[in-house]
Amino acid sequence: MGGRDIYGTGRNNQRNNRLRSDELPISSIREGEVFGIHTVRYESDIDSISITHDAKNRGGFVLGAILAAEYTAHHEGFLGMKNLFPFLNE
């Protein structure tokens, strides 16, 4: 992998990146051998707040894929994150 690819949500790209008042802008940059850095940022005229997750390797992604595969082997139908992680339903 080399270079830098920039992605936006498909729906936003189809509308020339114009957002409705109830939508949030989302972008994704895939760059080189970076495993995953995810930042959620709130900005106002007064200040900004950021929370960042920085994956140090692919181990967490691999474990998540294995857990999801094991779960789906014993369940049928449309499955989502709330099925795999019941605490999300609380």
DAPEPE-V41626 format. One line per field, one symbol per residue. ss: DSSP state (2 for helix, 1 for strand, 0 for the rest). phi: phi as a letter, one per 20 degrees, with the letter a starting at -180 (. if undefined). psi: psi as a letter, one per 30 degrees, with the letter a starting at -180 (. if undefined). A space follows every 50 residues. Layout:
ss: ???
phi: ???
psi: ???
//
This chain:
ss: 00011111022222000000000000111110000011111110000111 1111000022222222222222000000002222022220
phi: .bmbddccfgffffdlmedffeddfccccdcleffrcccdcdccfebbcc ccdcfebegffffffffffffffdccnfdcffffcgffef
psi: klakkkklkeeeefghgkklfglkkklkjjjbgkejkkkkkkkafealkk kkkjkfageeeeeeeeeeeeeffgllajkaefeeiffff.
//
